[in-house]
Amino acid sequence: MKTNRDLYKSIEELIQEKSEQPPLSLESYLSNLLRRAGQMADREALSIEEFFALLRDSFESSDEIPDTVMVENGVPKFYEWQAAVISQIQDLREMAENKQLADPNRYFGIDAPSGCRWYNFDPCSYVECGLLAVGKMAMIQEECM
């Protein structure tokens, strides 16, 4: 994998594969992602392969990964990202407690108690939405060059 296009194709294949398997909750996926990313918190950047592996491997639970994220030497951008993911996990928990996640129309959008608007409630749609955002950014960058 060398280009954003390669990453895009790999993630499309991953989403197709995972959508055919028993579903993992988005909260579990984000928790897995957070724990795995914590192992790379001191890195300024990830390669395309490392980023893809992080997304892919977060669909699976692992006994090797600690339950809590104890990062001592992370870079500032990691801490910003970590705070955003923790906030998303908290939103999901609060929406579950409020029974908002049981709404069959939730994919049209619901507001979390935090005020954030949510449209994606499973790992595949969450990753796919992020992939579309990355694709749009890459197209904009290409147009500006």
C-alpha positions as CSV (number, residue, x, y, z in Angstrom):
1,M,0.0,0.0,0.0
2,K,1.6,3.2,-1.2
3,T,-1.1,5.8,-1.9
4,N,-4.3,7.2,-0.5
5,R,-6.1,5.4,-3.3
6,D,-4.6,2.1,-2.2
7,L,-5.7,2.8,1.4
8,Y,-9.2,3.7,0.1
9,K,-9.5,0.4,-1.8
10,S,-8.2,-1.6,1.2
11,I,-10.7,0.0,3.6
12,E,-13.6,-0.6,1.1
13,E,-12.6,-4.3,1.1
14,L,-12.4,-4.3,4.9
15,I,-15.8,-2.7,5.3
16,Q,-17.3,-5.2,2.9
17,E,-15.7,-8.2,4.8
18,K,-16.7,-6.9,8.2
19,S,-20.3,-6.0,7.2
20,E,-20.8,-9.7,6.5
21,Q,-19.7,-10.8,10.0
22,P,-21.5,-10.6,13.3
23,P,-21.6,-7.0,14.3
24,L,-19.3,-5.4,16.8
25,S,-20.7,-2.4,18.7
26,L,-19.2,1.0,17.8
27,E,-18.3,1.5,21.5
28,S,-16.3,-1.7,21.5
29,Y,-14.6,-0.8,18.2
30,L,-13.7,2.7,19.5
31,S,-12.3,1.2,22.7
32,N,-10.2,-1.3,20.8
33,L,-9.0,1.5,18.5
34,L,-8.1,3.7,21.5
35,R,-6.1,0.9,23.2
36,R,-4.3,0.0,20.1
37,A,-3.5,3.6,19.1
38,G,-2.1,4.1,22.6
39,Q,0.8,1.9,21.7
40,M,1.8,4.4,19.0
41,A,1.1,7.6,21.0
42,D,4.7,8.8,20.8
43,R,4.7,8.8,17.0
44,E,4.2,12.0,15.1
45,A,2.7,10.1,12.1
46,L,1.8,6.6,11.0
47,S,2.5,5.0,7.6
48,I,-0.5,4.1,5.5
49,E,0.1,0.4,6.3
50,E,0.2,1.1,10.1
51,F,-3.0,3.2,9.9
52,F,-4.8,0.5,7.9
53,A,-3.7,-2.2,10.4
54,L,-4.9,0.0,13.3
55,L,-8.4,0.3,11.7
56,R,-8.5,-3.4,10.7
57,D,-7.2,-4.8,14.0
58,S,-9.6,-2.8,16.0
59,F,-12.4,-5.0,14.8
60,E,-10.9,-7.7,16.9
61,S,-10.5,-7.9,20.7
62,S,-7.2,-9.0,22.0
63,D,-6.1,-10.1,25.5
64,E,-2.7,-8.7,24.8
65,I,-4.0,-5.1,24.9
66,P,-4.5,-3.6,28.3
67,D,-8.0,-2.5,29.3
68,T,-6.9,1.1,30.0
69,V,-4.8,3.5,28.0
70,M,-1.8,4.6,30.0
71,V,0.1,6.9,27.8
72,E,3.1,8.7,29.4
73,N,5.0,10.0,26.3
74,G,2.5,10.8,23.7
75,V,2.6,13.6,21.2
76,P,0.1,16.5,21.6
77,K,-1.9,15.4,18.5
78,F,-2.4,12.0,20.1
79,Y,-3.9,13.5,23.2
80,E,-6.3,15.6,21.1
81,W,-7.4,12.6,19.1
82,Q,-7.7,10.5,22.3
83,A,-9.9,13.1,23.9
84,A,-12.2,13.1,20.9
85,V,-12.5,9.3,20.9
86,I,-13.2,9.2,24.6
87,S,-15.9,11.9,24.1
88,Q,-17.4,9.8,21.4
89,I,-17.5,6.7,23.6
90,Q,-19.1,8.8,26.4
91,D,-21.7,10.0,23.8
92,L,-22.5,6.4,22.8
93,R,-22.9,5.4,26.5
94,E,-25.2,8.3,27.3
95,M,-27.3,7.7,24.1
96,A,-27.6,4.0,25.1
97,E,-28.7,4.9,28.6
98,N,-31.3,7.4,27.1
99,K,-32.5,4.7,24.7
100,Q,-31.7,6.9,21.8
101,L,-29.7,4.1,20.2
102,A,-32.8,2.0,20.0
103,D,-34.5,4.5,17.7
104,P,-34.8,2.7,14.3
105,N,-34.5,6.1,12.6
106,R,-31.2,7.0,14.3
107,Y,-29.3,6.8,11.0
108,F,-31.1,10.0,9.9
109,G,-29.3,11.7,12.8
110,I,-29.7,12.1,16.5
111,D,-28.3,14.6,19.0
112,A,-26.2,13.2,21.8
113,P,-26.7,14.8,25.3
114,S,-23.3,16.5,24.6
115,G,-25.0,18.3,21.6
116,C,-23.0,16.4,19.0
117,R,-25.0,15.1,16.0
118,W,-24.6,11.4,15.2
119,Y,-25.3,9.5,12.0
120,N,-23.1,6.4,12.3
121,F,-23.7,3.8,15.0
122,D,-21.7,0.8,13.9
123,P,-18.0,0.4,13.1
124,C,-18.5,-0.1,9.3
125,S,-20.5,3.0,8.7
126,Y,-18.2,5.0,11.1
127,V,-15.0,3.9,9.2
128,E,-16.7,4.4,5.9
129,C,-17.8,8.0,6.8
130,G,-14.2,8.7,7.9
131,L,-12.9,7.2,4.6
132,L,-15.2,9.5,2.6
133,A,-13.9,12.5,4.6
134,V,-10.3,11.5,3.9
135,G,-11.1,11.0,0.2
136,K,-12.6,14.5,0.0
137,M,-9.5,16.0,1.7
138,A,-7.2,14.2,-0.7
139,M,-9.2,15.5,-3.7
140,I,-9.0,19.0,-2.4
141,Q,-5.3,18.7,-1.8
142,E,-4.8,17.4,-5.4
143,E,-6.8,20.4,-6.8
144,C,-4.6,22.8,-4.8
145,M,-1.4,21.4,-6.1
